[in-house]
Amino acid sequence: MVSAQDLLKNFNNIKTLPHLEIRLSKLISDNNSTVKEFEEVIKLDPTLVLRLLRMVNSAYYGLQQTVNSISRAVVFIGMKKLRNMVITEALKGIFKNSKQEDVFSRNKLWLHCQVVSICGQMISERIFEKNGEDAFLCGILHDVGMIAEDQVVEDLFLQACRVYEPNTKPITEFEREVIGTDHCEVGYLLAQEWNLSDDIQEGIRNHHNQFEQVSPSSLTAIIQIAEFIATKMDYAAIPGMVVKLPTPLAYYVRDNLNEYNALAKDLPDEIEEDSWPQRGASKARKERAIWRNTEGKSDEDRRRGICIV
C-alpha cells in the first residue's frame, strides 16, 4: 500500500512537465504577463515555434495573411490554447506504450482523455456559452494519475482494474483498497506541481465524487458530464467501466436531455474535424480505429440511438 505522495516520489516519467511547459503555465497563471514574455519563453524551443506558426497559418484559422512572428501567433491563438497545445504535445508520448493489457491500455486511455477533453470543451461553449480551454485541458489531464500508477505500481494497478466490478462502486474505491491511493488524488498532486489553476486541480481531484450539491456549470461538473457521455459512447478509460453522475447532475442532464443528446451526436465529428488541427486528420483516424477494431463499433454506431440517461 502506498500513498499518493510516495507514489509521486518514484514517478520519474512526468513528475514535472519539461521546464518550458512549467514556465508557460506560470505565465498564464499570472494576470500581469505580457505577450513579450511569452515570446521570450517560446523562442527557446525551435520545435515549438514551428508548431505554433504552422498552426496559426493553417486553414483552421483562415487568416488572409501569413503570420511570421511568435507574438502575433500568440495573439491569434490565445494563451490558454497555446498552453493546451504545449502540455498536450508533452503528454502524448507518455500515454503510449507497446503493451496491450486486456484490463488496461494506455492507447485507449489517451483516446478516452481526448474525447473527454473535446466533449468538455463542447459543453462549456455550447451549453454554458463560456470559454472551453480550461475544460479541454482538465479533460486531457483528468486520468493522468492512472499513468503514474501504471508506471510505479503496475502490478497493483492492474490488479485493481481486474477486481473492479462495474455497477458496484467507483473505480477509485477499488484503487484505494488495492493500492492505497487513487488516480484522482495522484493527478491532483501532479496538477499542483505543474502550477495549474485551482479549478483544473479540483476538476481532476473530484471527477469521480458523488456530490450532493454541485453547479452544472462548474469545471468539475462539466468534466463529470463529459466523462459520462464519453463512457456511454464506449470511449471508456478501462474496459467495462461504468461512470455514474451525481444525483443533482443526473437530474440536470435529464431536464436538458435534448441539448446533450444533440451534443453527443455531434461528438464523433468533432473528435476528427474540430479539435486537433495540430495533430492531423490521418492520425486522428488511426487513433479512433483502435476503438473500432477492439470494440467493434464505428462512429455511426455511436451516433445511432444515443440516450445518455
Residue frames relative to the residue before (quaternion, step in Angstrom):
aa qw qx qy qz dx dy dz
M 1.0000 0.0000 0.0000 0.0000 0.00 0.00 0.00
V 0.0398 -0.8047 0.5922 -0.0144 3.58 -0.86 0.95
S 0.4332 -0.6584 0.5434 0.2890 3.54 -1.26 0.43
A 0.6524 -0.4996 0.3837 0.4214 3.54 -1.26 0.29
Q 0.6440 0.5322 -0.3230 0.4446 3.59 1.00 -0.81
D 0.6715 0.4856 -0.2989 0.4731 3.58 0.93 -0.89
L 0.6198 0.5484 -0.3458 0.4421 3.57 1.02 -0.77
L 0.6800 0.4994 -0.2982 0.4464 3.57 0.93 -0.88
K 0.5767 0.5912 -0.3835 0.4133 3.58 1.11 -0.56
N 0.7406 0.3855 -0.2074 0.5098 3.55 1.12 -0.66
F 0.5524 0.6187 -0.3841 0.4057 3.54 1.29 0.02
N 0.0568 -0.8643 0.4996 -0.0105 3.57 0.11 1.30
N 0.5589 0.6554 -0.3846 0.3319 3.57 1.19 -0.46
I 0.8036 -0.0743 0.0683 0.5866 3.58 0.79 -1.02
K 0.0927 0.8165 -0.5626 0.0910 3.56 0.92 0.86
T 0.7516 0.0151 -0.0493 0.6576 3.55 1.18 -0.66
L 0.5269 -0.5887 0.4974 0.3584 3.53 -1.19 0.52
P 0.6548 -0.4747 0.3832 0.4462 3.61 -1.21 0.29
H 0.6882 -0.5333 0.3080 0.3835 3.55 -1.15 0.74
L 0.6562 0.5252 -0.3239 0.4345 3.59 0.89 -0.86
E 0.6565 0.5144 -0.3146 0.4533 3.58 0.94 -0.85
I 0.6315 0.5252 -0.3310 0.4645 3.58 1.04 -0.75
R 0.6552 0.5104 -0.3147 0.4596 3.59 0.93 -0.88
L 0.6488 0.5074 -0.3235 0.4658 3.59 0.98 -0.78
S 0.6419 0.5232 -0.3286 0.4542 3.59 0.96 -0.83
K 0.6530 0.5055 -0.3146 0.4681 3.58 1.00 -0.79
L 0.6340 0.5234 -0.3350 0.4602 3.60 0.99 -0.76
I 0.6630 0.5041 -0.3063 0.4610 3.57 0.97 -0.87
S 0.6620 0.5055 -0.3058 0.4612 3.58 1.08 -0.69
D 0.6653 0.4786 -0.2893 0.4946 3.58 1.25 -0.41
N 0.3648 -0.7677 0.4883 0.1978 3.57 -0.46 1.20
N 0.6734 0.4948 -0.2958 0.4629 3.59 1.21 -0.36
S 0.4152 0.7177 -0.4686 0.3050 3.60 1.24 0.08
T 0.2716 -0.7618 0.5705 0.1429 3.56 -1.11 0.72
V 0.6413 -0.5112 0.4046 0.4046 3.55 -1.28 0.38
K 0.6057 0.5681 -0.3490 0.4343 3.58 1.06 -0.74
E 0.6437 0.5157 -0.3233 0.4638 3.60 1.00 -0.78
F 0.6216 0.5229 -0.3344 0.4778 3.58 1.05 -0.76
E 0.6512 0.5276 -0.3186 0.4429 3.57 0.91 -0.90
E 0.6509 0.5304 -0.3206 0.4385 3.58 0.95 -0.87
V 0.6723 0.4739 -0.2949 0.4863 3.60 1.05 -0.72
I 0.6875 0.5138 -0.2974 0.4183 3.58 0.79 -1.04
K 0.6718 0.5266 -0.3182 0.4125 3.60 0.91 -0.85
L 0.5358 0.6165 -0.4077 0.4082 3.60 1.26 -0.12
D 0.7409 0.3245 -0.1886 0.5569 3.59 1.26 -0.39
P 0.2964 -0.7958 0.4979 0.1757 3.63 -0.11 1.24
T 0.6254 0.5394 -0.3469 0.4444 3.59 1.04 -0.68
L 0.6453 0.5052 -0.3132 0.4798 3.57 1.01 -0.79
V 0.6107 0.5439 -0.3474 0.4588 3.60 1.01 -0.78
L 0.6652 0.5064 -0.3017 0.4582 3.57 0.90 -0.95
R 0.6664 0.4964 -0.3070 0.4639 3.61 0.89 -0.88
L 0.6478 0.5341 -0.3131 0.4440 3.56 0.99 -0.87
L 0.7046 0.4502 -0.2711 0.4768 3.58 0.84 -0.95
R 0.6166 0.5347 -0.3470 0.4620 3.58 1.08 -0.68
M 0.6574 0.5142 -0.3128 0.4533 3.57 0.97 -0.82
V 0.7159 0.4651 -0.2802 0.4389 3.58 0.71 -1.05
N 0.7148 0.4214 -0.2541 0.4969 3.60 1.15 -0.52
S 0.4594 0.6810 -0.4498 0.3505 3.59 1.25 0.20
A 0.6630 -0.5014 0.3792 0.4065 3.55 -1.31 0.31
Y 0.5150 0.6646 -0.4013 0.3635 3.58 1.22 -0.48
Y 0.7501 0.3702 -0.1997 0.5104 3.60 1.03 -0.80
G 0.2628 -0.8360 0.4586 0.1475 3.58 1.25 -0.35
L 0.2779 0.7736 -0.5248 0.2212 3.60 1.01 0.75
Q 0.4742 -0.6967 0.4660 0.2694 3.56 -1.01 0.81
Q 0.7670 0.2608 -0.1527 0.5659 3.59 1.11 -0.60
T 0.5316 -0.6335 0.4636 0.3181 3.54 -1.12 0.73
V 0.2768 -0.7412 0.5910 0.1574 3.57 -0.99 0.91
N 0.0977 -0.8330 0.5444 0.0091 3.57 -0.66 1.13
S 0.6909 0.4606 -0.2840 0.4794 3.60 1.20 -0.21
I 0.5689 -0.6055 0.4410 0.3395 3.55 -1.13 0.72
S 0.6667 0.5240 -0.3160 0.4255 3.58 0.85 -0.94
R 0.6632 0.4841 -0.3111 0.4786 3.60 0.94 -0.81
A 0.6253 0.5371 -0.3389 0.4535 3.59 1.02 -0.76
V 0.6445 0.5134 -0.3203 0.4674 3.59 0.97 -0.84
V 0.6372 0.5305 -0.3291 0.4520 3.59 0.97 -0.82
F 0.6910 0.4757 -0.2830 0.4649 3.59 0.89 -0.93
I 0.7292 0.4419 -0.2467 0.4606 3.59 0.83 -0.96
G 0.3870 -0.7079 0.4982 0.3177 3.57 0.96 -0.86
M 0.5716 -0.6503 0.3875 0.3165 3.54 -1.01 0.86
K 0.6802 0.4851 -0.3088 0.4546 3.58 0.93 -0.81
K 0.6290 0.5102 -0.3456 0.4739 3.59 1.02 -0.68
L 0.6096 0.5381 -0.3403 0.4722 3.57 1.09 -0.73
R 0.6432 0.5177 -0.3172 0.4666 3.58 0.92 -0.93
N 0.6661 0.5093 -0.3099 0.4483 3.59 0.87 -0.93
M 0.6425 0.5244 -0.3227 0.4561 3.57 0.99 -0.85
V 0.6847 0.4966 -0.2909 0.4470 3.57 0.85 -0.98
I 0.6930 0.4673 -0.2873 0.4679 3.60 0.83 -0.95
T 0.6360 0.5307 -0.3320 0.4512 3.59 0.99 -0.81
E 0.6603 0.4997 -0.3107 0.4667 3.57 0.92 -0.90
A 0.6565 0.5192 -0.3178 0.4454 3.60 1.01 -0.79
L 0.7238 0.4591 -0.2416 0.4549 3.58 1.08 -0.74
K 0.5187 0.6941 -0.4181 0.2726 3.59 1.08 -0.64
G 0.7040 0.4717 -0.2812 0.4504 3.57 0.85 -0.93
I 0.6022 0.5808 -0.3532 0.4187 3.56 1.13 -0.63
F 0.6912 0.4908 -0.2748 0.4536 3.56 1.06 -0.78
K 0.6601 0.5052 -0.3133 0.4591 3.60 1.22 -0.25
N 0.1193 0.7653 -0.6304 0.0512 3.55 -1.10 0.71
S 0.5893 -0.6189 0.3983 0.3332 3.56 -1.24 0.35
K 0.6284 0.5553 -0.3465 0.4204 3.58 1.16 -0.48
Q 0.1426 -0.7591 0.6289 0.0889 3.55 -1.16 0.66
E 0.0942 -0.8057 0.5845 0.0186 3.56 -0.24 1.26
D 0.5487 -0.6129 0.4586 0.3363 3.55 -1.10 0.71
V 0.7539 0.3936 -0.2120 0.4815 3.57 1.02 -0.74
F 0.8097 0.0462 -0.0196 0.5847 3.61 1.19 -0.34
S 0.0059 0.7755 -0.6302 0.0365 3.54 -1.02 0.92
R 0.4222 -0.7047 0.5074 0.2602 3.57 -0.79 0.99
N 0.5974 0.5631 -0.3660 0.4382 3.59 1.06 -0.66
K 0.6882 0.4623 -0.2824 0.4826 3.57 0.91 -0.89
L 0.6163 0.5354 -0.3521 0.4578 3.57 1.05 -0.68
W 0.6313 0.5278 -0.3339 0.4598 3.59 1.00 -0.79
L 0.6643 0.4834 -0.3121 0.4771 3.59 0.91 -0.84
H 0.6057 0.5458 -0.3477 0.4631 3.60 1.03 -0.77
C 0.6849 0.4805 -0.2914 0.4637 3.59 0.84 -0.94
Q 0.6053 0.5401 -0.3522 0.4668 3.60 1.05 -0.67
V 0.6857 0.4863 -0.2925 0.4558 3.57 0.82 -0.99
V 0.6491 0.5032 -0.3256 0.4684 3.61 0.94 -0.83
S 0.6544 0.5153 -0.3239 0.4486 3.60 0.95 -0.81
I 0.6697 0.4896 -0.2968 0.4731 3.57 0.94 -0.87
C 0.6620 0.4986 -0.3000 0.4724 3.56 0.94 -0.90
G 0.6404 0.5258 -0.3236 0.4568 3.59 0.98 -0.80
Q 0.6488 0.4997 -0.3168 0.4785 3.56 0.99 -0.80
M 0.6332 0.5269 -0.3294 0.4615 3.59 1.00 -0.78
I 0.6492 0.5112 -0.3217 0.4624 3.59 0.93 -0.86
S 0.6473 0.5256 -0.3227 0.4479 3.58 0.90 -0.92
E 0.7680 0.4032 -0.2056 0.4531 3.54 0.77 -1.07
R 0.7513 0.4101 -0.2284 0.4639 3.60 0.89 -0.87
I 0.7369 0.3980 -0.2303 0.4955 3.57 0.96 -0.81
F 0.8178 0.2553 -0.1058 0.5049 3.57 0.80 -1.01
E 0.3519 -0.7883 0.4554 0.2174 3.59 1.34 0.07
K 0.5626 0.5473 -0.4345 0.4417 3.56 0.79 1.03
N 0.6963 -0.4740 0.3319 0.4247 3.55 -1.27 0.38
G 0.2653 -0.8203 0.4961 0.1031 3.55 -0.83 1.02
E 0.3936 0.7576 -0.4646 0.2350 3.60 1.23 0.09
D 0.6514 0.4983 -0.3309 0.4668 3.62 0.97 -0.74
A 0.6256 0.5227 -0.3358 0.4719 3.59 1.04 -0.73
F 0.6137 0.5469 -0.3404 0.4564 3.58 1.03 -0.78
L 0.7071 0.4584 -0.2744 0.4632 3.58 0.77 -1.03
C 0.6445 0.5162 -0.3289 0.4583 3.59 0.94 -0.83
G 0.6382 0.5258 -0.3229 0.4605 3.58 1.04 -0.73
I 0.6374 0.5238 -0.3231 0.4638 3.58 1.00 -0.80
L 0.7801 0.3828 -0.1675 0.4657 3.56 0.95 -0.93
H 0.4763 0.7363 -0.4323 0.2101 3.61 1.15 -0.41
D 0.7727 0.2965 -0.1760 0.5329 3.63 1.08 -0.59
V 0.3048 0.7821 -0.5040 0.2035 3.61 1.19 0.34
G 0.5575 0.6130 -0.3900 0.4017 3.60 1.17 -0.44
M 0.5791 0.5789 -0.3783 0.4318 3.59 1.15 -0.52
I 0.6209 0.5380 -0.3472 0.4521 3.59 1.07 -0.70
A 0.6417 0.5129 -0.3204 0.4716 3.57 0.97 -0.83
E 0.6583 0.5010 -0.3114 0.4676 3.57 0.92 -0.87
D 0.6604 0.5184 -0.3066 0.4484 3.58 0.94 -0.91
Q 0.6889 0.4776 -0.2865 0.4639 3.58 1.04 -0.71
V 0.7749 0.3990 -0.1959 0.4493 3.56 0.78 -1.04
V 0.7981 0.1003 -0.0290 0.5934 3.59 0.95 -0.90
E 0.0474 -0.8684 0.4928 0.0260 3.55 0.85 1.03
D 0.6807 0.4979 -0.3135 0.4363 3.59 0.76 -0.98
L 0.6743 0.4862 -0.2981 0.4692 3.58 0.93 -0.87
F 0.6480 0.5223 -0.3216 0.4515 3.56 0.98 -0.84
L 0.6717 0.4782 -0.3006 0.4794 3.60 0.91 -0.87
Q 0.6048 0.5391 -0.3561 0.4656 3.58 1.10 -0.63
A 0.6385 0.5200 -0.3238 0.4658 3.59 0.98 -0.83
C 0.6468 0.5089 -0.3158 0.4721 3.58 1.02 -0.78
R 0.6697 0.5113 -0.3049 0.4440 3.59 0.98 -0.81
V 0.7312 0.4136 -0.2515 0.4806 3.60 0.93 -0.81
Y 0.4441 0.7013 -0.4514 0.3274 3.58 1.27 -0.17
E 0.1055 -0.7891 0.6048 0.0223 3.55 -0.85 1.03
P 0.3627 -0.7464 0.5131 0.2193 3.59 -0.40 1.19
N 0.8148 0.2674 -0.2184 0.4658 3.54 -1.26 0.57
T 0.5986 0.5219 -0.3968 0.4603 3.60 1.18 0.40
K 0.7403 -0.2442 0.2063 0.5915 3.56 0.66 -1.15
P 0.6701 -0.5206 0.3271 0.4159 3.63 -1.17 0.42
I 0.6429 -0.5299 0.3984 0.3836 3.55 -1.24 0.54
T 0.5992 0.5912 -0.3658 0.3971 3.60 1.06 -0.68
E 0.6411 0.5207 -0.3409 0.4490 3.61 1.02 -0.65
F 0.6299 0.5049 -0.3317 0.4882 3.58 1.07 -0.68
E 0.6182 0.5385 -0.3437 0.4580 3.60 1.03 -0.75
R 0.6848 0.4867 -0.2987 0.4526 3.58 0.83 -0.95
E 0.6454 0.5257 -0.3245 0.4493 3.59 1.03 -0.75
V 0.7511 0.3929 -0.2086 0.4878 3.60 0.97 -0.85
I 0.7827 0.3490 -0.1615 0.4893 3.58 0.85 -1.01
G 0.4682 -0.6520 0.4676 0.3702 3.55 0.94 -0.93
T 0.7585 0.1172 -0.0979 0.6335 3.56 1.33 -0.17
D 0.3061 -0.7500 0.5470 0.2112 3.58 -1.26 -0.11
H 0.6849 -0.5310 0.3139 0.3878 3.55 -1.24 0.44
C 0.5868 0.5782 -0.3772 0.4231 3.61 1.14 -0.49
E 0.6863 0.4683 -0.2840 0.4786 3.58 0.90 -0.91
V 0.6379 0.5167 -0.3257 0.4692 3.58 1.00 -0.79
G 0.6698 0.4976 -0.2963 0.4647 3.58 0.91 -0.89
Y 0.6138 0.5516 -0.3355 0.4544 3.57 1.07 -0.76
L 0.6765 0.4826 -0.2967 0.4705 3.60 0.91 -0.88
L 0.6176 0.5256 -0.3419 0.4747 3.58 1.08 -0.67
A 0.6544 0.5084 -0.3130 0.4640 3.59 0.94 -0.87
Q 0.6070 0.5340 -0.3498 0.4733 3.59 1.10 -0.62
E 0.6589 0.5085 -0.3087 0.4604 3.57 0.91 -0.91
W 0.7095 0.4546 -0.2539 0.4748 3.58 1.05 -0.75
N 0.4333 -0.7397 0.4312 0.2812 3.58 1.32 0.15
L 0.2940 0.7495 -0.5355 0.2553 3.58 0.99 0.81
S 0.6733 -0.5254 0.3321 0.4004 3.57 -1.22 0.45
D 0.6475 -0.5310 0.3787 0.3942 3.56 -1.24 0.49
D 0.6307 0.5462 -0.3378 0.4356 3.60 0.98 -0.80
I 0.6665 0.4833 -0.3002 0.4817 3.59 0.95 -0.86
Q 0.6221 0.5368 -0.3390 0.4583 3.60 0.97 -0.81
E 0.7087 0.4555 -0.2695 0.4665 3.58 0.83 -0.98
G 0.6070 0.5540 -0.3540 0.4463 3.59 1.08 -0.65
I 0.6500 0.4970 -0.3014 0.4896 3.58 1.04 -0.81
R 0.6975 0.5018 -0.2766 0.4303 3.56 0.89 -0.97
N 0.8170 0.3317 -0.1104 0.4586 3.57 0.93 -0.93
H 0.4216 0.7573 -0.4515 0.2120 3.61 1.17 0.06
H 0.6919 0.4017 -0.2993 0.5200 3.62 1.24 -0.04
N 0.4770 0.6918 -0.4367 0.3211 3.60 1.23 -0.01
Q 0.3183 -0.7297 0.5776 0.1804 3.54 -1.10 0.80
F 0.1223 -0.8397 0.5281 0.0325 3.55 0.24 1.31
E 0.4051 -0.6750 0.5563 0.2661 3.54 -1.18 0.62
Q 0.7715 0.0927 -0.0635 0.6263 3.56 1.23 -0.54
V 0.1841 0.7682 -0.5943 0.1510 3.57 -0.88 0.95
S 0.4044 -0.6942 0.5402 0.2506 3.57 -1.04 0.79
P 0.4699 -0.7018 0.4500 0.2900 3.63 -0.67 1.00
S 0.6946 0.4787 -0.2817 0.4573 3.60 1.11 -0.60
S 0.4770 0.6572 -0.4561 0.3641 3.61 1.24 -0.03
L 0.6167 -0.5688 0.3861 0.3835 3.57 -1.14 0.57
T 0.6236 0.5390 -0.3469 0.4475 3.60 0.97 -0.76
A 0.6773 0.4861 -0.2974 0.4654 3.59 0.88 -0.92
I 0.6252 0.5404 -0.3398 0.4490 3.58 0.99 -0.79
I 0.6693 0.4777 -0.3020 0.4823 3.59 0.95 -0.84
Q 0.6241 0.5299 -0.3461 0.4582 3.60 1.01 -0.69
I 0.6689 0.4774 -0.3029 0.4826 3.59 0.92 -0.86
A 0.6498 0.5238 -0.3197 0.4485 3.59 0.95 -0.87
E 0.6742 0.4722 -0.3069 0.4778 3.59 0.93 -0.83
F 0.6034 0.5551 -0.3499 0.4531 3.57 1.07 -0.70
I 0.6771 0.4790 -0.2900 0.4774 3.59 0.88 -0.95
A 0.6557 0.5227 -0.3156 0.4441 3.59 0.88 -0.95
T 0.6827 0.4800 -0.2898 0.4686 3.57 0.93 -0.87
K 0.6178 0.5356 -0.3396 0.4649 3.59 1.04 -0.73
M 0.7137 0.4243 -0.2390 0.5035 3.57 1.14 -0.66
D 0.5655 -0.6575 0.3397 0.3640 3.57 1.32 0.47
Y 0.4955 0.5613 -0.4843 0.4526 3.56 1.08 0.74
A 0.1370 0.8355 -0.5166 0.1277 3.60 0.67 1.10
A 0.5852 -0.5909 0.4288 0.3529 3.56 -1.22 0.55
I 0.7693 0.0264 -0.0138 0.6382 3.57 1.10 -0.75
P 0.6469 -0.5530 0.3431 0.3975 3.61 -1.08 0.62
G 0.8431 0.1973 -0.1590 0.4742 3.54 -0.99 0.90
M 0.4092 0.7391 -0.4634 0.2674 3.57 1.24 0.02
V 0.1783 -0.7598 0.6195 0.0847 3.55 -1.08 0.85
V 0.1114 -0.7801 0.6143 0.0417 3.56 -0.90 0.99
K 0.1195 -0.7963 0.5916 0.0406 3.56 -0.76 1.07
L 0.4074 -0.7030 0.5302 0.2423 3.54 -1.02 0.84
P 0.5464 -0.5503 0.4969 0.3896 3.58 -1.17 0.47
T 0.6571 -0.5571 0.3327 0.3837 3.58 -1.04 0.74
P 0.6679 0.4911 -0.3408 0.4434 3.67 0.79 -0.79
L 0.6676 0.4846 -0.3047 0.4761 3.60 1.02 -0.75
A 0.6071 0.5493 -0.3577 0.4491 3.59 1.05 -0.70
Y 0.6628 0.4838 -0.3028 0.4847 3.59 0.96 -0.83
Y 0.6387 0.5316 -0.3291 0.4485 3.58 1.00 -0.82
V 0.6758 0.4780 -0.3001 0.4740 3.59 0.86 -0.92
R 0.6200 0.5414 -0.3429 0.4527 3.59 1.00 -0.78
D 0.6927 0.4790 -0.2803 0.4607 3.59 0.96 -0.85
N 0.7512 0.2939 -0.1742 0.5648 3.59 1.26 -0.39
L 0.1641 0.8650 -0.4650 0.0928 3.53 1.20 0.62
N 0.6312 0.5509 -0.3506 0.4186 3.59 0.93 -0.79
E 0.6577 0.5116 -0.3115 0.4567 3.57 0.95 -0.88
Y 0.7144 0.4533 -0.2678 0.4609 3.58 0.87 -0.89
N 0.6112 0.5176 -0.3606 0.4781 3.61 1.07 -0.54
A 0.6321 0.5168 -0.3310 0.4732 3.59 1.02 -0.76
L 0.6490 0.5098 -0.3143 0.4691 3.57 0.97 -0.82
A 0.6611 0.5148 -0.3102 0.4492 3.58 0.92 -0.89
K 0.6556 0.5114 -0.3159 0.4571 3.59 1.03 -0.74
D 0.6713 0.4761 -0.2953 0.4853 3.59 1.16 -0.53
L 0.5101 0.7141 -0.3956 0.2707 3.57 1.17 -0.51
P 0.6543 0.5167 -0.3560 0.4222 3.68 0.77 -0.80
D 0.6540 0.4964 -0.3230 0.4707 3.59 0.98 -0.74
E 0.6460 0.5269 -0.3224 0.4484 3.58 0.99 -0.80
I 0.5861 0.5906 -0.3716 0.4118 3.58 1.05 -0.72
E 0.7593 0.3747 -0.2021 0.4921 3.57 0.90 -0.91
E 0.8135 0.3866 -0.1632 0.4025 3.54 0.71 -1.08
D 0.8039 0.3981 -0.1672 0.4091 3.56 0.91 -0.83
S 0.8233 0.3870 -0.1456 0.3889 3.52 0.80 -0.98
W 0.7736 0.3347 -0.1894 0.5036 3.61 1.14 -0.24
P 0.0450 0.8363 -0.5455 0.0305 3.63 0.69 0.95
Q 0.6680 0.4955 -0.3132 0.4585 3.59 1.08 -0.62
R 0.6479 0.5518 -0.3146 0.4205 3.58 1.21 -0.38
G 0.4204 -0.7051 0.4747 0.3175 3.58 0.99 -0.76
A 0.5130 -0.6870 0.4258 0.2890 3.54 -0.84 1.02
S 0.6385 0.5444 -0.3514 0.4154 3.58 0.97 -0.78
K 0.6579 0.4894 -0.3140 0.4786 3.57 1.02 -0.77
A 0.6035 0.5505 -0.3549 0.4547 3.55 1.07 -0.71
R 0.6647 0.4950 -0.3111 0.4651 3.58 0.89 -0.89
K 0.6361 0.5359 -0.3302 0.4463 3.58 1.00 -0.80
E 0.6806 0.4826 -0.2970 0.4645 3.57 0.91 -0.91
R 0.6549 0.4999 -0.3162 0.4702 3.58 0.99 -0.77
A 0.5934 0.5773 -0.3646 0.4262 3.59 1.15 -0.56
I 0.5096 0.6319 -0.4239 0.4016 3.59 1.18 -0.45
W 0.7043 0.4592 -0.2627 0.4733 3.55 0.94 -0.93
R 0.6154 0.5405 -0.3589 0.4475 3.60 1.00 -0.73
N 0.7204 0.4758 -0.2580 0.4337 3.55 0.86 -1.05
T 0.7600 0.3872 -0.2150 0.4755 3.57 0.99 -0.76
E 0.7554 0.3588 -0.2065 0.5079 3.56 1.09 -0.61
G 0.4095 -0.7561 0.4367 0.2646 3.58 1.26 -0.25
K 0.6392 0.5025 -0.3343 0.4767 3.57 1.19 0.42
S 0.2876 -0.7497 0.5747 0.1578 3.55 -1.01 0.88
D 0.6960 -0.4284 0.3504 0.4575 3.55 -1.33 0.01
E 0.6282 0.5343 -0.3466 0.4470 3.59 1.01 -0.72
D 0.6071 0.5407 -0.3527 0.4633 3.58 1.07 -0.71
R 0.6849 0.4949 -0.2857 0.4520 3.55 0.96 -0.88
R 0.6403 0.5177 -0.3284 0.4628 3.60 1.13 -0.56
R 0.6775 0.5571 -0.2905 0.3823 3.53 0.99 -0.90
G 0.8766 -0.0042 -0.0096 0.4812 3.57 -0.75 1.06
I 0.2241 0.7924 -0.5379 0.1804 3.56 1.03 0.73
C 0.0815 0.7521 -0.6516 0.0564 3.54 -0.98 0.93
I 0.1960 -0.8556 0.4710 0.0876 3.55 -0.19 1.24
V 0.7292 0.3049 -0.2512 0.5587 3.61 1.21 0.10
